[in-house]
Amino acid sequence: MPSASPTNSVASSFRSKGTVRTLKMRILGATLIFFRGKGAMLNLDVSYLNLLMASAPYRLVMRADDGRELRSFLFKDEDPGQEVRAVERRVLLETLASRLPQNTINFSSRLKSIRKHDSGGSLLELEDGGCLRAKIVIGCDGVRSPIAKWMGFSEPRYVGHCAFRGLGVYPGGHPHKSKVNYIYGRGIRAGFVPISPTKVYWFICFNSASPGPKITDASLLKQEAFNLVRSWPAELLDVIQNTPDDVVIKTPLVDRWLWPGLTPSASTNGVVVVGDAWHPMTPNLGQGACCALEDSVVLVKKLAGAMQGGQDLVDAALRDYSQERWARIFPLCARSNLVGSLLQWDNPLVCAFRNNIMVPKLVRLGPFLEHTKFECEVLEPMTSR
Ligand SMILES: Cc1cc2nc3c(=O)[nH]c(=O)nc-3n(C[C@H](O)[C@H](O)[C@H](O)COP(=O)(O)OP(=O)(O)OC[C@H]3O[C@@H](n4cnc5c(N)ncnc54)[C@H](O)[C@@H]3O)c2cc1C
């Protein structure tokens, strides 16, 4: 749960006011693509992140499901203000974790319940029988967050599409250049992008009236994914075939729109939600994890100042965080949902319009990725542990 990238001053401010504990369950083997406005990302000292493809000039290639190229361009030619960084989730999390003081993270500590403590703060009950009392709880426990549920948030809403994701592994090196590849079919689309000299991330997003049964047999999942695109370009099939069974995951896509007046606030009585726990959004703009990181930076900055004062100041900081972040999150959730509906079209005429007119002639990268230009406040790098 509580997670952030404390800076020197921020970290010491937190530590001087008590212990920071982070509960962590597991690290999924997926990848995040960060579309970002240049210079506009978090000041997370990315030099220590293993962004292997970071400096390569990425090309975006869009194709129809029969392999026909619809459009291809270098990001820097279409919009010099944009770039792509594809980061393996494991690398990102391990890197962030490595900057925290030792023993701050309790691995495999599953939260069972949370409630207000009679004499202030919150009481967290863990599934292993342990208990934690906390002055401030930062719920960063994902889309099925028990903390958000306790705060009165509704279940996220299924949007009618599911996604398969995986990581193709090529121990001897893969043949792909620094390209983000998108392939559009009817009611189904796929993509793949190299994230290191030996790994290629891929996804398939497809329409499905319901999320369907949960499949636990990993090889079945991979087979199901493969069957969806078996007549599609060979490069995609090769990446799927080079994916170990156990890294393929299927996710029903969901979101939650934070309607003003109807949705609970992101914070109450020293408990606050961050990332997907607060604002699950569909992945169509590639912004969910970016926003979770932005949340963390904004929250940590506000809390660091307030921790020197009393509970009133802390509550005010949490309210301030909720309001500031709502203004960014709400439109993104809605836009991502809309973009997903358009991309998942299955009507043949509409798909022909998309492939022959919209993608090649109408869509411009700059305006489409305008939302990535978010300026976070500067965090100084942490120098001591
Ligand atoms: C198909 C797909 C593609 C995506 N692509 C992108 C992309 O390209 N770019 C991008 O920015 N975003 C992308 N996203 C979104 C991104 O994955 C999420 O927004 C991001 O992971 C949210 O981070 P989080 O820390 O809030 O939640 P999570 O990453 O879900 O982390 C939550 C953590 O809480 C733990 N947890 C859960 N329950 C408990 C409990 N009871 N007790 C203790 N711990 C618990 C979990 O084990 C997990 O470690 C994509 C999402 C999907 C589904």
The ligand as an SDF file (V2000), in Angstrom:
LIG
                    3D

 53 58  0  0  0  0  0  0  0  0999 V2000
   -4.2410   -4.1200  -20.3900 C   0  0  0  0  0  0  0  0  0  0  0  0
   -3.6760   -2.9760  -19.5900 C   0  0  0  0  0  0  0  0  0  0  0  0
   -2.6520   -2.2040  -20.1490 C   0  0  0  0  0  0  0  0  0  0  0  0
   -2.1520   -1.1080  -19.4460 C   0  0  0  0  0  0  0  0  0  0  0  0
   -1.1930   -0.3440  -20.0440 N   0  0  0  0  0  0  0  0  0  0  0  0
   -0.7410    0.7650  -19.4140 C   0  0  0  0  0  0  0  0  0  0  0  0
    0.2420    1.5930  -20.0230 C   0  0  0  0  0  0  0  0  0  0  0  0
    0.7200    1.3130  -21.1150 O   0  0  0  0  0  0  0  0  0  0  0  0
    0.6420    2.7140  -19.3630 N   0  0  0  0  0  0  0  0  0  0  0  0
    0.1430    3.0700  -18.1480 C   0  0  0  0  0  0  0  0  0  0  0  0
    0.5440    4.0990  -17.5880 O   0  0  0  0  0  0  0  0  0  0  0  0
   -0.7940    2.2960  -17.5450 N   0  0  0  0  0  0  0  0  0  0  0  0
   -1.2450    1.1560  -18.1330 C   0  0  0  0  0  0  0  0  0  0  0  0
   -2.1780    0.3610  -17.5250 N   0  0  0  0  0  0  0  0  0  0  0  0
   -2.7230    0.7510  -16.2170 C   0  0  0  0  0  0  0  0  0  0  0  0
   -1.7940    0.3740  -15.0850 C   0  0  0  0  0  0  0  0  0  0  0  0
   -1.5070   -1.0140  -15.1070 O   0  0  0  0  0  0  0  0  0  0  0  0
   -2.4470    0.7220  -13.7480 C   0  0  0  0  0  0  0  0  0  0  0  0
   -3.0580    1.9790  -13.8120 O   0  0  0  0  0  0  0  0  0  0  0  0
   -1.4000    0.7490  -12.6400 C   0  0  0  0  0  0  0  0  0  0  0  0
   -0.8380   -0.5400  -12.4730 O   0  0  0  0  0  0  0  0  0  0  0  0
   -2.0340    1.2160  -11.3320 C   0  0  0  0  0  0  0  0  0  0  0  0
   -1.0690    1.1450  -10.3190 O   0  0  0  0  0  0  0  0  0  0  0  0
   -1.5230    0.9640   -8.8130 P   0  0  0  0  0  0  0  0  0  0  0  0
   -0.2540    0.9550   -8.0090 O   0  0  0  0  0  0  0  0  0  0  0  0
   -2.5680    1.9690   -8.4730 O   0  0  0  0  0  0  0  0  0  0  0  0
   -2.2410   -0.4560   -8.7480 O   0  0  0  0  0  0  0  0  0  0  0  0
   -1.6000   -1.9010   -9.0280 P   0  0  0  0  0  0  0  0  0  0  0  0
   -0.5070   -1.8090  -10.0130 O   0  0  0  0  0  0  0  0  0  0  0  0
   -2.7690   -2.7850   -9.3270 O   0  0  0  0  0  0  0  0  0  0  0  0
   -0.9560   -2.3090   -7.6390 O   0  0  0  0  0  0  0  0  0  0  0  0
   -1.7680   -2.6050   -6.5270 C   0  0  0  0  0  0  0  0  0  0  0  0
   -0.9550   -3.3990   -5.5240 C   0  0  0  0  0  0  0  0  0  0  0  0
   -1.7390   -3.5970   -4.3360 O   0  0  0  0  0  0  0  0  0  0  0  0
   -1.6340   -4.9560   -3.9670 C   0  0  0  0  0  0  0  0  0  0  0  0
   -2.8490   -5.3410   -3.2280 N   0  0  0  0  0  0  0  0  0  0  0  0
   -4.0800   -5.6090   -3.7220 C   0  0  0  0  0  0  0  0  0  0  0  0
   -4.9130   -5.9820   -2.7220 N   0  0  0  0  0  0  0  0  0  0  0  0
   -4.1970   -5.9210   -1.5790 C   0  0  0  0  0  0  0  0  0  0  0  0
   -4.4930   -6.1760   -0.2100 C   0  0  0  0  0  0  0  0  0  0  0  0
   -5.7120   -6.5910    0.1780 N   0  0  0  0  0  0  0  0  0  0  0  0
   -3.5110   -6.0270    0.7100 N   0  0  0  0  0  0  0  0  0  0  0  0
   -2.2570   -5.5990    0.3390 C   0  0  0  0  0  0  0  0  0  0  0  0
   -1.9190   -5.3300   -0.9520 N   0  0  0  0  0  0  0  0  0  0  0  0
   -2.8730   -5.4960   -1.8920 C   0  0  0  0  0  0  0  0  0  0  0  0
   -1.4950   -5.7030   -5.3000 C   0  0  0  0  0  0  0  0  0  0  0  0
   -0.9530   -6.9850   -5.1110 O   0  0  0  0  0  0  0  0  0  0  0  0
   -0.5570   -4.7860   -6.0460 C   0  0  0  0  0  0  0  0  0  0  0  0
    0.7940   -5.0210   -5.7220 O   0  0  0  0  0  0  0  0  0  0  0  0
   -2.6760   -0.7770  -18.1730 C   0  0  0  0  0  0  0  0  0  0  0  0
   -3.6720   -1.5710  -17.5960 C   0  0  0  0  0  0  0  0  0  0  0  0
   -4.1650   -2.6630  -18.2900 C   0  0  0  0  0  0  0  0  0  0  0  0
   -5.2590   -3.5000  -17.6530 C   0  0  0  0  0  0  0  0  0  0  0  0
  1  2  1  0
  2  3  1  0
  2 52  2  0
  3  4  2  0
  4  5  1  0
  4 50  1  0
  5  6  2  0
  6  7  1  0
  6 13  1  0
  7  8  2  0
  7  9  1  0
  9 10  1  0
 10 11  2  0
 10 12  1  0
 12 13  2  0
 13 14  1  0
 14 15  1  0
 14 50  1  0
 15 16  1  0
 16 17  1  0
 16 18  1  0
 18 19  1  0
 18 20  1  0
 20 21  1  0
 20 22  1  0
 22 23  1  0
 23 24  1  0
 24 25  2  0
 24 26  1  0
 24 27  1  0
 27 28  1  0
 28 29  2  0
 28 30  1  0
 28 31  1  0
 31 32  1  0
 32 33  1  0
 33 34  1  0
 33 48  1  0
 34 35  1  0
 35 36  1  0
 35 46  1  0
 36 37  1  0
 36 45  1  0
 37 38  2  0
 38 39  1  0
 39 40  1  0
 39 45  2  0
 40 41  1  0
 40 42  2  0
 42 43  1  0
 43 44  2  0
 44 45  1  0
 46 47  1  0
 46 48  1  0
 48 49  1  0
 50 51  2  0
 51 52  1  0
 52 53  1  0
M  END
$$$$
